Amino acid sequence: MATGRSIGALELSSIGIGYKVQDEMLKAADVELLVARTICSGKYLIVVTGPVSDVESAVSAGERIAEDALIDKLMIPAVDKSVFPALGQSVVLTDEQIDALGIVETFSGVSIIAAADAAAKAARITLFRINVAMALGGKGFCLMTGQVADVEAGVRAAAEQARQRGLLVSKVVIARPNPELFNEYI
């Protein structure tokens, strides 16, 4: 997956319009499609990456034709490199990495990407899962681990990002989680 680049996302209330928006975004700029799929509650999520100007152009083009179907949008010019593997569900934790557990939950898939990026930039945490609205009723959540103070700082930053969007559901820090919580990520 790409790293050290910008990321843009649109969450739409219509699947049909989602396909149309995705097509327009890909035609508008030289971006890499990271995610394009239906998500819970009958919504459609599109996530792209690439150079800042291309991602801005793609998001802007998609937003123009989405009209009333647009639920949420995101543009991060310099996304933290840990967001990509966590979004791709490809992070494997070692025993040494497992420590405190932080969880942030939001009402939308796009908002959890923004929250996870804020956490990764604010604290020395290992971001290991970003789940965007699959089997969650349209919600999103991210999981992080690290020393308690770092996880608290990461959760605080992520929660503030989601709160600013009006989409925070919950924020949790478990200082000494049972190791079984890390065995299977949802």
Secondary structure, 3 states (H helix, E strand, C coil): CCCCCEEEEEEECCHHHHHHHHHHHHHHCCCEEEEEEEEHHHEEEEEEEECHHHHHHHHHHHHHHHHHHEEEEEEECCCCCCHHHHHCCCCCCCCCCCCEEEEEEECCHHHHHHHHHHHHHHCCCEEEEEEECCCCCCCEEEEEEECHHHHHHHHHHHHHHHHHCCCEEEEEEECCCCHHHHCCCC
